[in-house]
């Protein structure tokens, strides 16, 4: 099980918050310092910390956009280096793509947001060749933000959804997936809705939600508010799986109510009990019409 205590989680958070350097290096050093946890678990914790940092500091950094542009242009003209933006991002302790996005919006303020996004995806479109090289370097070296990172995270999420369905089929579960539910008119849907509920540690389970991430308190409360509570209200109790582990306190947080059960993996065979139904026999009379000659099917 990957259930992290509050104390250990705080140690990991503090390491990330005090780290100055590339996030990919931060992850490698985390793995060396906390070898009991997988790279997926530590990488997910880092990503959540970085997202929170960007949310807290984005407006302050955006307010300094003009001075940051001047700083970049002065250094770039002097050094002609390809990693000027990356080094500036390290000093600001934010993902380099976040800085690229802010500077591009300031430098090309007359362009639409869609055009700026295209520049981030394809830096060759940037008119300034040195700026294009700097943005390109950030794009291919950044692990916390950007189009490539977004694509990787989406693929990982889909991979674990496929894995969940396979495990459910192998366990003999009968279920509807998101596509099935949306075709019947549901808007917010769990990854799996049980057609036949099952028992898990004595609790009836009606749905399963897959999260290819680490479950910390802030993100879990947000998931409960935005998704899981509606599943519980509509379908009854269910399971949310945090495949990369979770903070111990979220399993019992009040927000879960009676509807949300937290796990870090698919239920073990000996933890599940499948409900069986005794269907009534269909009784037909034979040709004689005699009660003594009834046929049970």
C-alpha positions as CSV (number, residue, x, y, z in Angstrom):
1,X,0.0,0.0,0.0
2,X,1.1,3.6,-0.7
3,X,-0.4,5.5,2.1
4,X,1.8,8.4,3.3
5,X,1.7,9.8,6.8
6,X,1.2,13.5,7.3
7,X,4.7,13.7,8.8
8,X,6.4,12.0,5.8
9,X,4.3,14.0,3.3
10,X,5.3,17.3,5.0
11,X,9.0,16.2,4.6
12,X,8.5,15.6,0.9
13,X,6.6,18.9,0.5
14,X,9.4,20.9,2.2
15,X,12.1,19.3,0.1
16,X,10.2,20.4,-3.1
17,X,9.5,23.9,-1.8
18,X,13.1,24.5,-0.9
19,X,14.5,23.0,-4.1
20,X,16.1,25.4,-6.6
21,X,16.8,23.8,-10.0
22,X,15.1,21.9,-12.8
23,X,12.0,19.9,-11.7
24,X,13.3,16.8,-13.4
25,X,16.4,17.0,-11.2
26,X,14.2,17.6,-8.2
27,X,12.3,14.3,-8.9
28,X,15.6,12.4,-9.2
29,X,16.8,13.7,-5.9
30,X,13.5,13.0,-4.3
31,X,13.7,9.4,-5.4
32,X,17.2,9.1,-3.8
33,X,16.0,10.7,-0.5
34,X,12.7,8.8,-0.3
35,X,13.4,5.4,-1.9
36,X,10.4,3.8,-0.3
37,X,8.1,5.6,-2.8
38,X,7.9,5.1,-6.6
39,X,8.9,7.8,-9.1
40,X,5.2,8.0,-10.1
41,X,4.2,8.8,-6.5
42,X,6.9,11.4,-6.0
43,X,6.4,12.9,-9.5
44,X,2.7,13.3,-8.8
45,X,3.4,15.0,-5.5
46,X,5.9,17.4,-7.2
47,X,3.4,18.2,-9.9
48,X,0.7,19.1,-7.4
49,X,3.1,21.3,-5.4
50,X,4.2,23.1,-8.6
51,X,0.5,23.7,-9.7
52,X,-0.2,25.2,-6.3
53,X,2.9,27.4,-6.5
54,X,1.9,28.7,-9.9
55,X,-1.6,29.4,-8.7
56,X,-0.2,31.4,-5.8
57,X,2.4,33.4,-7.8
58,X,1.0,33.7,-11.3
59,X,-0.6,37.1,-10.8
60,X,2.6,38.5,-9.2
61,X,4.8,37.2,-12.0
62,X,2.4,38.4,-14.7
63,X,2.5,41.9,-13.1
64,X,6.2,41.9,-13.7
65,X,5.9,40.8,-17.3
66,X,7.4,44.0,-18.8
67,X,10.5,43.9,-16.6
68,X,10.9,40.2,-17.3
69,X,10.8,40.8,-21.0
70,X,13.6,43.5,-20.6
71,X,15.6,41.1,-18.5
72,X,15.3,38.3,-21.1
73,X,16.1,40.6,-24.0
74,X,19.2,42.1,-22.4
75,X,20.6,38.7,-21.4
76,X,19.7,37.1,-24.7
77,X,21.4,39.8,-26.7
78,X,24.5,39.6,-24.6
79,X,24.9,35.9,-24.4
80,X,23.0,34.6,-27.5
81,X,22.3,31.6,-25.2
82,X,19.5,29.0,-25.7
83,X,18.7,28.6,-22.0
84,X,18.0,32.1,-20.9
85,X,14.3,31.6,-20.2
86,X,15.0,28.3,-18.5
87,X,17.4,29.9,-16.0
88,X,15.0,32.7,-15.4
89,X,12.2,30.2,-14.6
90,X,14.5,28.4,-12.2
91,X,15.1,31.7,-10.3
92,X,11.4,32.3,-10.2
93,X,10.8,28.6,-9.2
94,X,8.1,28.1,-11.8
95,X,7.8,25.8,-14.8
96,X,9.7,27.4,-17.8
97,X,6.6,27.0,-20.0
98,X,4.6,29.2,-17.6
99,X,7.3,31.9,-18.1
100,X,7.3,31.4,-21.8
101,X,3.5,31.9,-21.9
102,X,3.7,35.1,-19.9
103,X,6.5,36.6,-22.0
104,X,5.0,35.7,-25.3
105,X,1.7,37.3,-24.3
106,X,3.6,40.5,-23.4
107,X,5.8,40.6,-26.5
108,X,3.1,39.7,-28.9
109,X,0.2,41.4,-27.1
110,X,-1.7,42.0,-30.4
111,X,-2.0,38.3,-31.1
112,X,-5.0,36.1,-30.1
113,X,-4.6,33.5,-27.4
114,X,-5.0,30.7,-29.9
115,X,-2.0,32.1,-31.9
116,X,0.1,32.3,-28.8
117,X,-0.8,28.7,-27.9
118,X,0.3,27.6,-31.4
119,X,3.7,29.3,-30.8
120,X,4.1,27.3,-27.6
121,X,3.3,24.1,-29.5
122,X,5.4,25.0,-32.5
123,X,8.1,27.6,-31.5
124,X,9.3,27.8,-35.2
125,X,6.3,30.2,-35.6
126,X,7.8,32.8,-33.3
127,X,9.2,35.6,-35.5
128,X,12.2,36.2,-33.2
129,X,14.6,33.3,-33.9
130,X,16.5,33.5,-30.6
131,X,13.3,33.7,-28.7
132,X,12.1,30.7,-30.7
133,X,15.2,28.7,-29.7
134,X,14.7,29.6,-26.1
135,X,11.0,28.6,-26.1
136,X,11.8,25.4,-27.9
137,X,14.5,24.5,-25.3
138,X,11.9,25.0,-22.6
139,X,9.3,23.0,-24.4
140,X,11.4,19.9,-24.8
141,X,13.0,20.0,-21.3
142,X,10.0,20.9,-19.2
143,X,8.3,18.1,-17.2
144,X,5.7,20.1,-15.2
145,X,3.8,22.1,-17.8
146,X,3.2,22.5,-21.5
147,X,1.6,20.7,-24.5
148,X,4.0,17.7,-24.3
149,X,3.5,17.3,-20.6
150,X,-0.3,17.6,-20.9
151,X,-0.3,14.9,-23.6
152,X,1.8,12.6,-21.5
153,X,-0.5,13.0,-18.5
154,X,-3.6,12.4,-20.6
155,X,-2.1,9.2,-22.0
156,X,-1.2,8.0,-18.4
157,X,-4.8,8.7,-17.3
158,X,-6.2,6.8,-20.2
159,X,-3.8,3.9,-19.5
160,X,-5.0,3.5,-16.0
161,X,-8.6,3.7,-17.1
162,X,-8.0,0.8,-19.5
163,X,-6.2,-1.1,-16.8
164,X,-9.2,-0.5,-14.5
165,X,-11.6,-1.9,-17.0
166,X,-9.4,-5.0,-17.6
167,X,-9.2,-5.7,-13.9
168,X,-12.9,-5.3,-13.5
169,X,-13.6,-7.7,-16.3
170,X,-11.1,-10.2,-15.0
171,X,-12.8,-10.0,-11.6
172,X,-16.2,-10.8,-13.2
173,X,-17.8,-7.4,-12.7
174,X,-20.6,-6.2,-14.9
175,X,-20.4,-2.5,-15.5
176,X,-21.1,0.5,-17.7
177,X,-18.2,2.8,-18.7
178,X,-18.3,6.6,-19.3
179,X,-19.3,6.2,-22.9
180,X,-22.2,4.0,-22.0
181,X,-23.5,6.5,-19.4
182,X,-23.1,9.5,-21.6
183,X,-25.1,7.9,-24.4
184,X,-27.9,7.5,-21.9
185,X,-27.8,11.2,-21.0
186,X,-25.6,11.5,-17.9
187,X,-23.2,14.5,-17.9
188,X,-20.9,13.8,-14.9
189,X,-20.0,10.1,-15.0
190,X,-17.7,7.8,-13.0
191,X,-15.2,5.7,-14.9
192,X,-17.2,2.6,-14.1
193,X,-20.8,2.3,-12.9
194,X,-21.7,-1.1,-11.7
195,X,-24.6,-2.8,-13.4
196,X,-24.5,-5.3,-10.5
197,X,-23.1,-3.8,-7.3
198,X,-20.6,-5.7,-5.2
199,X,-19.5,-5.7,-1.6
200,X,-16.1,-4.3,-0.6
201,X,-15.1,-4.7,3.0
202,X,-18.8,-5.0,4.0
203,X,-19.8,-1.9,1.9
204,X,-22.0,-1.9,-1.2
205,X,-20.1,-0.4,-4.1
206,X,-21.9,1.1,-7.1
207,X,-19.1,2.9,-9.0
208,X,-15.4,3.2,-9.3
209,X,-13.4,6.3,-10.2
210,X,-9.7,6.1,-11.4
211,X,-7.2,8.8,-10.6
212,X,-3.7,8.4,-12.1
213,X,-2.2,10.7,-9.4
214,X,-1.4,11.0,-5.7
215,X,-4.3,11.9,-3.5
216,X,-3.5,14.9,-1.3
217,X,-6.0,16.7,0.8
218,X,-6.6,19.7,-1.4
219,X,-7.1,17.9,-4.6
220,X,-9.2,15.2,-3.0
221,X,-11.6,17.7,-1.5
222,X,-11.9,19.4,-4.9
223,X,-12.6,16.0,-6.5
224,X,-15.3,15.2,-3.9
225,X,-16.9,18.6,-4.4
226,X,-16.8,18.6,-8.3
227,X,-17.3,14.9,-9.0
228,X,-17.4,12.3,-6.4
229,X,-20.3,13.7,-4.3
230,X,-22.5,13.8,-7.3
231,X,-21.7,10.2,-8.1
232,X,-22.6,9.3,-4.5
233,X,-25.8,11.3,-4.5
234,X,-26.9,9.7,-7.8
235,X,-25.7,6.2,-7.5
236,X,-24.8,5.5,-3.9
237,X,-21.4,4.6,-2.3
238,X,-18.3,4.0,-4.5
239,X,-14.6,3.8,-4.7
240,X,-12.0,6.3,-5.8
241,X,-8.6,4.7,-6.7
242,X,-5.5,6.9,-6.3
243,X,-3.1,4.7,-8.2
244,X,0.0,6.6,-7.0
245,X,-1.1,6.5,-3.4
246,X,-2.7,9.0,-1.0
247,X,-2.3,11.0,2.1
248,X,-3.5,9.0,5.1
249,X,-6.0,11.6,6.3
250,X,-8.1,11.8,3.2
251,X,-9.5,8.3,3.8
252,X,-11.5,9.6,6.8
253,X,-12.0,13.3,5.9
254,X,-15.6,14.5,6.6
255,X,-16.1,15.4,2.9
256,X,-16.3,11.7,2.0
257,X,-19.6,11.3,3.8
258,X,-21.0,7.8,3.5
259,X,-20.4,7.8,-0.3
260,X,-16.6,7.9,-1.0
261,X,-14.2,5.1,-0.1
262,X,-10.5,5.8,-0.8
263,X,-8.1,3.1,-2.0
264,X,-4.7,3.0,-3.7
265,X,-5.4,0.1,-6.0
266,X,-8.0,-2.3,-7.3
267,X,-9.8,-4.3,-4.6
268,X,-8.2,-7.6,-3.8
269,X,-10.2,-10.8,-4.5
270,X,-10.6,-11.6,-0.9
271,X,-12.0,-8.1,-0.1
272,X,-14.9,-8.4,-2.6
273,X,-18.1,-10.3,-2.5
274,X,-20.4,-10.3,-5.5
275,X,-24.1,-10.1,-5.0
276,X,-26.2,-13.0,-6.4
277,X,-29.8,-12.9,-7.2
278,X,-32.2,-15.9,-7.1
279,X,-34.4,-15.3,-10.1
280,X,-38.0,-16.7,-9.8
281,X,-38.6,-19.9,-11.8
282,X,-40.8,-19.5,-14.9
283,X,-43.6,-22.0,-14.6
284,X,-45.6,-23.3,-17.6
285,X,-48.3,-25.9,-17.8
286,X,-47.8,-28.8,-20.2
287,X,-50.3,-29.7,-22.9
288,X,-52.5,-31.6,-20.4
289,X,-53.2,-28.6,-18.3
290,X,-52.6,-30.7,-15.2
291,X,-51.1,-29.1,-12.2
292,X,-49.0,-32.2,-11.6
293,X,-47.3,-31.8,-15.0
294,X,-46.0,-28.2,-14.6
295,X,-42.6,-27.6,-16.2
296,X,-40.0,-25.4,-14.4
297,X,-37.5,-23.6,-16.6
